C-alpha cells in the first residue's frame, strides 16, 4: 500500500516537473501595441506596431503581413524600424529579405524577414512603422492588416524565439466629394421633411 502511494507520488512529481519545465522552455507570446491609421483613397498612412522586448538581445525578426492588396499597397522602402531609439529603413537592415507574395483567403500574404543585427541588446521597445498606400478608388471601410511572426533574441535556452500575432486596421474615409454628396442628400431630405410638416399644419 505504501509502495503504491510512493510510486504514485513520484509519478505525480515527475508530471509536475515536466509541465513546469515545458512552461519555462515554451516560446513566449509577445503582446504587441498597435496604432491604427486613417486616410483618403490615394493617400499614404503609417500604422505602427511596438514590440515590448526591452532587455532582450535582439538578433532577427521574421514578419508576415496579410492584407487586402486590392485596397492597400505595402511600401517596404518607406517603412522604418526603430531600435534603441534609432530609426532606419526596413529594407536597409542587414540580410533583409522579402518573399514572393502569396494569396491566402483572398488576401495577400508576404514574408519580410531574416534580417540580423548581431545580437544587439535592446533598451526600450522595437517599433515598426509600416507605410501603406491606400489605392485610388478604394471603398470606404475598415481594412485589417495582420502582423505575425517571431523574434530571435539571440543565444539562450528559453524564450529564444518568442512569437507574436496582432491586427490593426486601416480606415479608408470617403473623399471630400462623397462627403458633399452625403451632406447635400441629408439637406434635401431635411428640407422635404420641413415642407411636409408645414403642409400638415396648414391643412
Residue pairs with C-beta under 8 A, 6 or more apart in sequence:
24 158
25 157
25 158
27 150
27 159
27 160
27 161
27 162
27 163
28 159
28 162
28 163
29 162
29 163
29 164
29 165
30 51
30 52
30 53
30 151
30 162
30 163
30 164
31 52
31 164
31 166
32 49
32 50
32 51
32 52
32 147
32 164
32 166
33 49
33 50
33 52
33 125
34 47
34 48
34 49
34 50
34 147
34 166
34 167
34 168
35 47
35 48
35 49
35 168
36 47
36 168
36 169
36 170
36 171
37 45
37 46
37 47
37 132
37 168
37 169
37 170
37 171
38 45
38 170
38 171
38 172
38 173
39 45
39 134
39 170
39 171
39 172
39 173
40 134
40 172
40 173
40 174
40 175
41 134
41 135
41 136
41 137
41 138
41 172
41 175
42 133
42 134
42 135
42 136
43 133
43 134
44 75
44 78
44 131
44 132
44 133
44 134
45 131
45 132
45 134
45 170
46 129
46 130
46 131
46 132
47 129
47 130
47 132
47 145
47 168
47 170
48 127
48 128
48 129
48 130
49 127
49 128
49 130
49 147
49 166
49 168
50 125
50 126
50 127
50 128
51 125
51 126
51 127
51 128
51 151
51 164
52 125
53 122
53 125
53 126
53 151
53 153
53 162
54 122
54 123
54 124
54 125
55 121
55 122
55 123
56 121
56 122
56 151
56 153
56 154
57 119
57 120
57 121
57 122
57 153
57 154
57 155
57 156
58 83
58 117
58 119
58 120
58 121
58 122
58 126
58 151
58 152
58 153
58 154
59 116
59 117
59 118
59 119
59 120
59 152
59 153
59 154
60 95
60 113
60 114
60 115
60 116
60 117
60 151
60 152
61 113
61 115
61 126
61 149
61 150
61 151
61 152
62 111
62 113
62 114
62 149
62 150
62 151
62 152
63 111
63 112
63 113
63 128
63 147
63 148
63 149
64 109
64 110
64 111
64 112
64 113
64 146
64 147
64 148
64 149
65 74
65 109
65 110
65 112
65 130
65 145
65 146
65 147
66 104
66 107
66 108
66 109
66 145
66 146
66 148
67 74
67 107
67 108
67 132
67 143
67 144
67 145
67 146
67 170
68 106
68 107
68 108
68 143
69 101
69 107
69 108
70 135
71 134
71 135
71 138
71 139
71 143
71 170
71 172
72 132
72 133
72 134
72 135
72 138
72 143
72 145
72 170
73 132
73 133
73 135
74 110
74 130
74 131
74 132
75 131
75 132
75 133
76 90
76 91
76 98
76 112
76 131
77 89
77 90
77 91
77 131
78 89
78 131
79 89
79 90
79 91
79 128
79 129
79 130
79 131
80 87
80 88
80 89
80 90
80 128
80 129
81 87
81 88
81 89
81 90
81 93
81 126
81 127
81 128
81 129
82 126
82 127
82 128
82 129
83 117
83 120
83 122
83 126
84 120
84 122
84 123
84 124
85 123
85 124
87 129
90 96
90 112
90 128
93 115
93 117
94 115
94 116
94 117
94 118
95 114
95 115
95 116
96 112
96 114
96 115
97 112
97 113
97 114
97 115
98 110
98 111
98 112
99 110
99 111
99 112
99 113
100 110
101 108
101 109
101 110
102 108
102 109
102 110
103 109
111 149
113 149
119 154
119 155
126 151
128 147
130 145
132 145
132 170
134 170
134 172
138 172
139 172
140 172
140 173
140 174
140 178
141 171
141 172
142 169
142 170
142 171
142 172
143 169
143 170
143 171
143 172
144 167
144 168
144 169
145 167
145 168
145 169
145 170
146 165
146 166
146 167
147 164
147 165
147 166
147 167
147 168
148 163
148 164
148 165
148 166
149 163
149 164
149 165
150 161
150 162
150 163
150 164
151 161
151 162
151 164
152 160
152 161
153 159
153 160
153 161
153 162
154 160
174 182
